[in-house]
Amino acid sequence: MKRVDGRSMMAAAGAMLLGAGTVVVAGLGTGFGIVASAWAQADPAKDFPSRPIRIMGQGVGSTADYLSRVVGQKLTERWGQPVIVDNRAGAGGTIPTEVAARATPDGHTLVMGHAGPMVSAVTLYPKLSYDPVRDLQPIAMVAQGVTTLVVNNALPVTSVKELIAYAKQKGRLAYGSAGNGSISHLSAELFSKVTGIEMEHIPYKSAGAALTALLSGEVGLAFLSPVTVSAQLKAGGAARLRPLVVSTPKRFIGAPDIPGAAEAGISQFEAKLWFGLFTAAKTPEPVVRKLHQAITEILNQPDVREMLLKQGIEAVTSSPEELGQFVKSEIARWTPIIKAAGITAD
């Protein structure tokens, strides 16, 4: 019988143990790899954005368009993905908002929402193809401001008091707006109700188009954002338009030279301008949070805040939940006003 050396037996046993150990470690490594891969797949924000982002910015020359371009440029610098501002004017902003509501819920399609498509459209359009609360996911408030009553220099008025007297003498004055249900439309109708003057509504496809009509004399007045009329407000004696009042009781920090409504004698006149970013409902929460964080950090940059304020609008941020509650409160506030005033999508 052949004898087996003890040291050989120990070596063989060690090799077996080492081999077994190696198999166990390899098995654990494979398991951890599978779990890590699953974790990566479970976090949709990890590789977001994976393609260009599109912001439905609405009409060219509008405040929504301007804000979309500012935020879009900063997001491009941050993530290295192109951000395309897709302007589709018309129907009070409901057309681009519908695109965002029907988009794939992955955060790559956003809309710069405002009062028109998010609030008044609920009442003005009985067959609205989307529900702003149910079909859109809030991301963050972007900015707030005022509308400004501006008149063509051809109108012989320099104050709200003179405009009221002129309108009562001449009859119905034609005013332009950024579209049915836009805040410029609601502002004018509220102004008409508060002052008792009659006005004829001429809706345009965008704020930029309304400004063009006002400059040409096609309409005599309009309620527009200071951003839209910024060049005219800064033109001094060369300006072809004259601002009379802003749509808040007090003067607005972004347009300090224009009287507030209380100062102009119409303290009941108030219509806040606001803009917020939304995406399609059911977008994964991690993606919403990533977008919210980036947008909030951009808006809190001192240079961005200063730039917006110089254009006549104030950077204002919020959580997604706060923006959602704000939209609901605005719908509750404006719906009875719209109905009582008989405002229609004419």
Residue pairs with C-beta under 8 A, 6 or more apart in sequence:
40 46
43 286
44 106
44 284
44 286
44 287
45 284
45 286
45 287
45 289
45 290
48 106
48 107
48 287
48 290
49 79
49 81
49 107
49 108
50 81
50 108
51 81
51 108
52 81
52 82
52 83
52 84
52 108
53 72
53 75
53 81
53 82
53 83
53 84
53 107
53 108
53 109
53 110
54 83
54 84
54 85
54 86
54 108
54 109
54 110
55 68
55 71
55 72
55 83
55 84
55 85
55 86
55 110
55 111
55 112
55 277
56 68
56 86
56 87
56 88
56 96
56 97
56 99
56 100
56 109
56 110
56 111
56 112
57 64
57 65
57 67
57 68
57 69
57 85
57 86
57 87
57 96
57 112
58 64
58 65
58 68
58 87
58 88
58 89
58 93
58 96
58 112
58 114
58 206
59 65
59 87
59 89
59 90
59 178
59 179
59 205
59 206
59 207
59 208
59 209
60 87
60 89
60 206
60 208
61 206
61 207
61 208
61 209
61 211
61 228
62 89
62 178
62 206
62 207
62 208
62 225
62 228
63 114
63 143
63 145
63 207
63 225
63 227
63 228
63 273
63 275
63 313
64 93
64 112
64 114
64 275
65 85
65 87
65 112
65 206
65 208
66 227
66 311
67 112
67 142
67 143
67 275
67 308
67 313
68 85
68 112
69 85
70 304
70 307
70 308
71 83
71 142
71 277
71 295
71 298
71 299
72 83
72 84
72 85
73 83
74 298
74 301
74 304
75 81
75 83
75 294
75 295
75 298
76 82
76 83
78 294
78 298
79 294
86 96
86 99
87 96
88 95
88 96
88 99
89 95
89 179
89 205
89 206
89 209
90 179
90 205
90 206
91 125
91 179
91 180
92 116
92 117
92 120
92 121
92 124
92 178
92 179
92 180
92 181
92 182
92 185
92 203
92 345
93 113
93 114
93 116
93 117
93 121
93 179
93 181
93 182
94 116
94 117
94 121
94 125
94 128
94 129
94 130
96 111
96 117
97 111
97 113
97 117
97 118
97 121
97 130
97 132
97 136
97 278
98 129
98 130
99 109
99 111
100 109
100 110
100 111
100 136
100 278
100 279
100 280
101 111
101 129
101 130
101 135
101 136
101 280
101 281
102 130
102 135
102 280
103 109
103 279
103 280
104 280
105 137
105 279
105 280
105 281
105 282
105 283
105 284
106 283
106 284
106 287
107 279
107 283
107 284
107 287
107 288
107 290
107 291
109 279
109 280
110 139
110 277
110 278
110 279
110 291
111 117
111 136
111 277
111 278
111 279
112 142
112 275
112 276
112 277
113 132
113 136
113 275
113 276
113 277
113 278
113 327
114 182
114 183
114 273
114 274
114 275
114 276
115 181
115 182
115 183
115 186
115 273
115 274
115 330
115 334
116 178
116 179
116 180
116 181
116 182
116 183
116 185
117 132
117 181
118 132
118 136
118 276
118 278
118 327
118 330
118 331
119 132
119 181
119 327
119 330
119 331
119 334
120 181
120 182
120 185
120 186
120 334
120 338
120 343
121 128
121 132
121 181
122 128
122 132
122 331
122 335
123 181
123 334
123 335
123 338
123 339
123 343
124 180
124 181
124 338
124 343
124 344
124 345
125 181
125 345
130 136
132 327
132 331
133 324
133 327
133 328
133 331
134 281
135 280
135 281
136 278
136 279
136 280
136 281
137 278
137 279
137 280
137 281
137 282
137 283
137 288
137 320
138 276
138 277
138 278
138 320
138 321
138 323
138 324
138 327
139 276
139 277
139 278
139 279
139 288
139 291
139 292
139 295
139 320
139 323
140 276
140 277
140 291
140 292
140 295
140 296
140 299
140 317
140 318
140 319
140 320
140 323
141 274
141 275
141 276
141 316
141 317
141 318
141 322
141 323
141 326
142 275
142 276
142 277
142 295
142 299
142 315
142 316
142 317
143 274
143 275
143 299
143 308
143 313
143 314
143 315
143 316
144 272
144 273
144 274
144 275
144 313
144 314
144 316
145 225
145 226
145 227
145 252
145 254
145 272
145 273
145 274
145 312
145 313
145 314
146 225
146 226
146 246
146 247
146 248
146 252
146 254
146 255
146 271
146 272
146 273
147 183
147 184
147 187
147 223
147 224
147 225
147 246
147 247
147 271
147 273
148 223
148 224
148 225
148 226
148 229
148 233
148 243
148 245
148 246
148 247
148 255
148 258
149 160
149 163
149 187
149 191
149 221
149 222
149 223
149 243
149 244
149 245
149 246
149 247
150 214
150 221
150 222
150 223
150 224
150 229
150 232
150 241
150 242
150 243
150 244
151 157
151 163
151 220
151 221
151 241
151 242
151 244
152 214
152 215
152 217
152 219
152 220
152 221
152 240
152 241
152 242
153 239
153 240
153 241
153 242
154 217
154 220
155 163
155 166
155 220
155 221
155 242
156 162
156 166
157 163
157 166
157 242
157 244
158 242
158 244
159 244
159 264
160 195
160 244
160 245
160 259
160 264
160 265
160 266
161 264
161 265
163 197
163 221
163 244
164 195
164 196
164 197
166 173
167 173
167 195
167 197
167 198
167 199
168 197
171 198
172 198
172 199
172 200
173 197
173 198
173 199
173 200
173 220
173 221
174 199
174 200
174 202
174 218
174 219
174 220
175 188
175 199
175 200
175 201
175 202
175 219
175 220
175 221
175 222
175 223
176 184
176 202
176 203
176 204
176 210
176 213
176 214
176 218
176 219
176 221
176 222
177 184
177 185
177 188
177 201
177 202
177 203
177 204
177 210
177 222
177 223
178 184
178 185
178 203
178 204
178 206
178 207
178 209
178 210
178 224
179 185
179 203
179 204
179 205
179 206
180 203
180 344
180 345
180 346
181 343
181 345
182 207
183 223
183 271
183 272
183 273
184 207
184 210
184 222
184 223
184 224
184 225
185 201
185 203
185 223
185 343
186 271
186 334
186 337
186 338
186 343
187 223
187 247
187 271
188 199
188 201
188 222
188 223
189 201
189 341
189 343
190 269
190 270
190 271
190 337
190 341
191 223
191 266
191 269
192 198
192 199
193 341
194 266
194 268
194 269
195 266
195 269
201 346
202 213
202 218
202 219
203 346
204 210
204 213
207 224
207 225
207 228
208 228
210 219
210 222
210 224
210 228
211 222
211 224
211 228
211 229
213 219
213 222
214 220
214 221
214 222
214 224
214 241
215 232
215 240
215 241
223 247
223 271
225 273
225 312
225 313
226 233
226 246
226 252
226 254
226 255
226 258
226 311
226 312
226 313
227 311
227 312
227 313
229 241
229 243
230 311
230 312
232 239
232 240
232 241
233 239
233 243
233 255
233 257
233 312
243 255
243 257
243 258
244 258
244 259
244 264
245 258
245 259
245 260
245 261
245 263
245 264
245 266
245 269
246 252
246 255
246 258
246 259
246 260
246 261
247 261
247 269
247 270
247 271
247 272
247 273
248 260
248 261
248 270
248 272
249 260
249 261
249 262
249 267
249 269
249 270
250 260
250 262
250 263
251 258
251 259
251 260
251 263
252 258
252 260
252 312
253 309
253 314
254 308
254 309
254 311
254 312
254 313
254 314
255 312
261 267
261 268
261 269
261 270
273 313
274 316
274 326
274 330
275 313
276 318
276 323
276 326
276 327
277 291
277 295
278 323
279 288
279 291
288 320
292 319
292 320
295 317
296 317
298 304
299 305
299 315
299 316
299 317
300 315
300 317
304 315
305 314
305 315
308 314
308 315
309 315
318 326
